[in-house]
Each structure stands twice: as structure tokens, then as C-alpha cells.
Amino acid sequence: MEAVTVTNDTFEREVLACEAPVLLDFWADWCMPCKMQAPILDAFAEKMGDQIKVCRVNVDEEAALALKYQIMSIPTLVLMHKGVFVKRVSGVQQEKDLMEFVRQEG
């Protein structure tokens, strides 16, 4: 499944109403580690298929969402399940780290 760009307007439908776990990537165009994270997340999203939904939030364009989830550094990945915050991790994560992150309990 391909990563979905999320805005404040689509957040409820794409993230909060999703039955599957959602991995949110908070990023920005100017962030070099974010650019490093992007292809790793794309490969992860494809490998996971329907098991997990990967969504991207541009912190420059969606500052309200970044503030709501207290994003202080990027890239930050947030795991949500059935609309509930589970946990977060900051910095570039490799595919094996992502697998561990989404499988561990909060």
C-alpha cells in the first residue's frame, strides 16, 4: 500500500477512522533526514500491504497537527491504532526498526 499524504482536513478520515494501525511520518521538505527516511517508509509501506497504513504529514503545511502531537523534531514517526496514540520515535528508522516499532506494544 502506498503512503498517503494527510492534511488537517483528511486526518480524521485517513487516520482516526482507520481500523488498521497507522504509522504517521511527520516531515518537511528541507529536512535531510526526512528525505533519507522517505524511501525506507515507501518500501516498508509496500511490504506491509494492508497490515498497516503509512501516512505523511508535512509539518510546515500542517502545523496544527504537528502541535497537537507535540512534534519537536523531525522526522518523527507516530503509531496510531483505531484513532488512539500508541507511541512515537524520532530520527531515521531502518526497515528492521520499523518492523519492531509497529509490532511492539505501546
GUTI-938761 format. One record per residue (C-alpha): z, y, x; residue number from 1; residue in three letters. Coordinates in steps of 0.1 Angstrom, whole numbers, plus 2048, in hexadecimal, padded with zeros to 3 digits. Each point is the difference from the previous one (the first is absolute). Layout:
BEGIN
<site><z>Z</z><y>Y</y><x>X</x><n>NUM</n><res>ALA</res></site>
...
END
This chain:
BEGIN
<site><z>800</z><y>800</y><x>800</x><n>1</n><res>MET</res></site>
<site><z>7F7</z><y>822</y><x>80D</x><n>2</n><res>GLU</res></site>
<site><z>81A</z><y>81B</y><x>806</x><n>3</n><res>ALA</res></site>
<site><z>802</z><y>81A</y><x>7E4</x><n>4</n><res>VAL</res></site>
<site><z>805</z><y>826</y><x>805</x><n>5</n><res>THR</res></site>
<site><z>81C</z><y>80C</y><x>7EA</x><n>6</n><res>VAL</res></site>
<site><z>807</z><y>823</y><x>7F4</x><n>7</n><res>THR</res></site>
<site><z>81D</z><y>80E</y><x>7EC</x><n>8</n><res>ASN</res></site>
<site><z>7EA</z><y>7FC</y><x>7E1</x><n>9</n><res>ASP</res></site>
<site><z>7F8</z><y>7DB</y><x>806</x><n>10</n><res>THR</res></site>
<site><z>822</z><y>7F6</y><x>80F</x><n>11</n><res>PHE</res></site>
<site><z>80F</z><y>7F2</y><x>7E0</x><n>12</n><res>GLU</res></site>
<site><z>7E2</z><y>7EB</y><x>7F7</x><n>13</n><res>ARG</res></site>
<site><z>7F8</z><y>7F3</y><x>823</x><n>14</n><res>GLU</res></site>
<site><z>823</z><y>7FB</y><x>80E</x><n>15</n><res>VAL</res></site>
<site><z>81C</z><y>802</y><x>7E6</x><n>16</n><res>LEU</res></site>
<site><z>7EE</z><y>7EB</y><x>7E5</x><n>17</n><res>ALA</res></site>
<site><z>7F3</z><y>7E6</y><x>819</x><n>18</n><res>CYS</res></site>
<site><z>80F</z><y>7DD</y><x>7FB</x><n>19</n><res>GLU</res></site>
<site><z>7F7</z><y>7F6</y><x>824</x><n>20</n><res>ALA</res></site>
<site><z>813</z><y>80E</y><x>81E</x><n>21</n><res>PRO</res></site>
<site><z>7F1</z><y>821</y><x>80D</x><n>22</n><res>VAL</res></site>
<site><z>7FF</z><y>80A</y><x>824</x><n>23</n><res>LEU</res></site>
<site><z>7FD</z><y>826</y><x>802</x><n>24</n><res>LEU</res></site>
<site><z>7F2</z><y>810</y><x>820</x><n>25</n><res>ASP</res></site>
<site><z>80B</z><y>824</y><x>804</x><n>26</n><res>PHE</res></site>
<site><z>7E8</z><y>810</y><x>818</x><n>27</n><res>TRP</res></site>
<site><z>7EC</z><y>81F</y><x>80A</x><n>28</n><res>ALA</res></site>
<site><z>7DD</z><y>807</y><x>80F</x><n>29</n><res>ASP</res></site>
<site><z>80E</z><y>811</y><x>81F</x><n>30</n><res>TRP</res></site>
<site><z>818</z><y>7E3</y><x>809</x><n>31</n><res>CYS</res></site>
<site><z>7F3</z><y>7EA</y><x>81C</x><n>32</n><res>MET</res></site>
<site><z>819</z><y>7E3</y><x>7F9</x><n>33</n><res>PRO</res></site>
<site><z>7F5</z><y>802</y><x>7DB</x><n>34</n><res>CYS</res></site>
<site><z>7DC</z><y>7FB</y><x>80C</x><n>35</n><res>LYS</res></site>
<site><z>80B</z><y>7E2</y><x>814</x><n>36</n><res>MET</res></site>
<site><z>812</z><y>7F2</y><x>7E2</x><n>37</n><res>GLN</res></site>
<site><z>7E3</z><y>803</y><x>7E8</x><n>38</n><res>ALA</res></site>
<site><z>7EA</z><y>7E3</y><x>80C</x><n>39</n><res>PRO</res></site>
<site><z>81E</z><y>7E9</y><x>803</x><n>40</n><res>ILE</res></site>
<site><z>809</z><y>808</y><x>7DC</x><n>41</n><res>LEU</res></site>
<site><z>7DC</z><y>7FB</y><x>7F5</x><n>42</n><res>ASP</res></site>
<site><z>800</z><y>7DD</y><x>810</x><n>43</n><res>ALA</res></site>
<site><z>822</z><y>7F8</y><x>7F1</x><n>44</n><res>PHE</res></site>
<site><z>7F5</z><y>80B</y><x>7DD</x><n>45</n><res>ALA</res></site>
<site><z>7E2</z><y>7EA</y><x>802</x><n>46</n><res>GLU</res></site>
<site><z>813</z><y>7E2</y><x>80D</x><n>47</n><res>LYS</res></site>
<site><z>81C</z><y>804</y><x>7E5</x><n>48</n><res>MET</res></site>
<site><z>7E7</z><y>803</y><x>7E3</x><n>49</n><res>GLY</res></site>
<site><z>812</z><y>802</y><x>7DF</x><n>50</n><res>ASP</res></site>
<site><z>822</z><y>7F7</y><x>80E</x><n>51</n><res>GLN</res></site>
<site><z>807</z><y>824</y><x>80A</x><n>52</n><res>ILE</res></site>
<site><z>7F0</z><y>822</y><x>7F8</x><n>53</n><res>LYS</res></site>
<site><z>7FC</z><y>818</y><x>81D</x><n>54</n><res>VAL</res></site>
<site><z>7FF</z><y>825</y><x>7F7</x><n>55</n><res>CYS</res></site>
<site><z>7FC</z><y>81F</y><x>815</x><n>56</n><res>ARG</res></site>
<site><z>811</z><y>822</y><x>7FA</x><n>57</n><res>VAL</res></site>
<site><z>7F3</z><y>81E</y><x>814</x><n>58</n><res>ASN</res></site>
<site><z>820</z><y>814</y><x>807</x><n>59</n><res>VAL</res></site>
<site><z>7ED</z><y>821</y><x>804</x><n>60</n><res>ASP</res></site>
<site><z>7EF</z><y>7FC</y><x>7DE</x><n>61</n><res>GLU</res></site>
<site><z>81D</z><y>7F0</y><x>7EE</x><n>62</n><res>GLU</res></site>
<site><z>81F</z><y>812</y><x>80E</x><n>63</n><res>ALA</res></site>
<site><z>814</z><y>7FA</y><x>7E0</x><n>64</n><res>ALA</res></site>
<site><z>7FD</z><y>7DA</y><x>804</x><n>65</n><res>LEU</res></site>
<site><z>80A</z><y>802</y><x>825</x><n>66</n><res>ALA</res></site>
<site><z>81E</z><y>815</y><x>7F6</x><n>67</n><res>LEU</res></site>
<site><z>80A</z><y>7E9</y><x>7E4</x><n>68</n><res>LYS</res></site>
<site><z>801</z><y>7E2</y><x>818</x><n>69</n><res>TYR</res></site>
<site><z>810</z><y>815</y><x>81C</x><n>70</n><res>GLN</res></site>
<site><z>7E3</z><y>7FA</y><x>819</x><n>71</n><res>ILE</res></site>
<site><z>80B</z><y>811</y><x>820</x><n>72</n><res>MET</res></site>
<site><z>7E7</z><y>7F0</y><x>818</x><n>73</n><res>SER</res></site>
<site><z>7DF</z><y>7F0</y><x>7FE</x><n>74</n><res>ILE</res></site>
<site><z>7F3</z><y>7E6</y><x>7FE</x><n>75</n><res>PRO</res></site>
<site><z>81B</z><y>7F3</y><x>7E8</x><n>76</n><res>THR</res></site>
<site><z>7FB</z><y>7E1</y><x>7EB</x><n>77</n><res>LEU</res></site>
<site><z>813</z><y>7FC</y><x>7E0</x><n>78</n><res>VAL</res></site>
<site><z>803</z><y>7DF</y><x>7ED</x><n>79</n><res>LEU</res></site>
<site><z>803</z><y>803</y><x>7DB</x><n>80</n><res>MET</res></site>
<site><z>803</z><y>7E4</y><x>7E6</x><n>81</n><res>HIS</res></site>
<site><z>7FD</z><y>805</y><x>7DB</x><n>82</n><res>LYS</res></site>
<site><z>805</z><y>825</y><x>804</x><n>83</n><res>GLY</res></site>
<site><z>81F</z><y>7FD</y><x>815</x><n>84</n><res>VAL</res></site>
<site><z>804</z><y>80B</y><x>825</x><n>85</n><res>PHE</res></site>
<site><z>808</z><y>7E1</y><x>815</x><n>86</n><res>VAL</res></site>
<site><z>7FF</z><y>80D</y><x>824</x><n>87</n><res>LYS</res></site>
<site><z>7ED</z><y>815</y><x>81A</x><n>88</n><res>ARG</res></site>
<site><z>7F6</z><y>7FE</y><x>824</x><n>89</n><res>VAL</res></site>
<site><z>7F1</z><y>81C</y><x>817</x><n>90</n><res>SER</res></site>
<site><z>7E7</z><y>7FE</y><x>81C</x><n>91</n><res>GLY</res></site>
<site><z>7E2</z><y>7EA</y><x>806</x><n>92</n><res>VAL</res></site>
<site><z>805</z><y>7DD</y><x>7F4</x><n>93</n><res>GLN</res></site>
<site><z>7EB</z><y>7E3</y><x>80B</x><n>94</n><res>GLN</res></site>
<site><z>7F3</z><y>7E6</y><x>7E7</x><n>95</n><res>GLU</res></site>
<site><z>81B</z><y>7E7</y><x>809</x><n>96</n><res>LYS</res></site>
<site><z>81A</z><y>81B</y><x>7FB</x><n>97</n><res>ASP</res></site>
<site><z>7F1</z><y>809</y><x>7DE</x><n>98</n><res>LEU</res></site>
<site><z>802</z><y>7DB</y><x>7F5</x><n>99</n><res>MET</res></site>
<site><z>825</z><y>7FF</y><x>80A</x><n>100</n><res>GLU</res></site>
<site><z>807</z><y>821</y><x>7EF</x><n>101</n><res>PHE</res></site>
<site><z>7F1</z><y>7F7</y><x>7DE</x><n>102</n><res>VAL</res></site>
<site><z>810</z><y>7DD</y><x>800</x><n>103</n><res>ARG</res></site>
<site><z>823</z><y>80A</y><x>809</x><n>104</n><res>GLN</res></site>
<site><z>818</z><y>80A</y><x>7E4</x><n>105</n><res>GLU</res></site>
<site><z>80B</z><y>824</y><x>800</x><n>106</n><res>GLY</res></site>
END
